[in-house]
């Protein structure tokens, strides 16, 4: 899989290459730009999400990175680094290119892909394939869809803490 | 914004002691009484001014839960400062300090400055660890010590800034090799490498170093 859906280093990759995060500098990141939306689709803030492998020896990524623009100057700022073993990613609404990110602690939020119309479907398709691979790898066997009718099928609601949708100003966390 | 140095900090300690609240109070000047468990690491950053030098603090707020402990260990590398936090109302969080300290010593540079923080000083009526005990632990292990309240903001600025002052002092004394990235210090973009001290043009728009208010 390309480091970035567009084939060029993305904003997050460039941010990490700028040198302030030595430990993360060599990560190859698969990333996209999103807007955080509410469950009903209202837009909140911009988010860049990426996945990376902490070691080149890993077959699949094991880390999720979230970043967004700072309030002060709009420059990208890394918000958090989360082991993927504690995060679940779902397709929330395929037609709107929306993903759902759910932490094992119960926090959840929705991200809508922000990409040019001509590449949006292809880019979203890459995320969907990644989600399937992560799900298959974690051996949960669940289909990564959460939209209305499938919410009960994916089995997420009956495990772990009660889900809480989070929409905060400036950052999704 | 340019800066003379970037210091990497890590905040460690048991779950629920107020690590994320301390970070939020320091970066956003607000208190959030209910905070989700941290998983992995969350980042914060702020500029401070030490001796006329702009210094960017890059803060790694880690998960305190035991189940995340092995992951947390991987974040110590390259930290110049650590805030080791316990809750003055929960004795067990104080009892676990030795274990946290062992991790910190084992997985970070020997020069790392460690600030021991007894948080929740606003809850005096529920105090379970005397201030003197915190002071004694810090003295015994060569740590700096402060009691703070992320809720009232008491000593929060001072805890972060005094740690930076100590790191800066070590740089000036030549104890920290600023060219060695493993020490958690980076020279800012377009900065001349000098150990001289004095006001710089970059101190404009900075937040001044606060003196210890002694509010707790």
Interface residues (C-beta under 8 A of the other chain):
Chain A: X19 X20 X21 X22 X23 X54 X63 X64 X73 X77 X78 X79 X80 X81 X82 X83 X86 X87 X103 X104 X105 X106 X107 X173
Chain B: X1 X6 X36 X37 X39 X40 X41 X42 X43 X45 X56 X58 X71 X74 X75 X77 X78 X181 X186
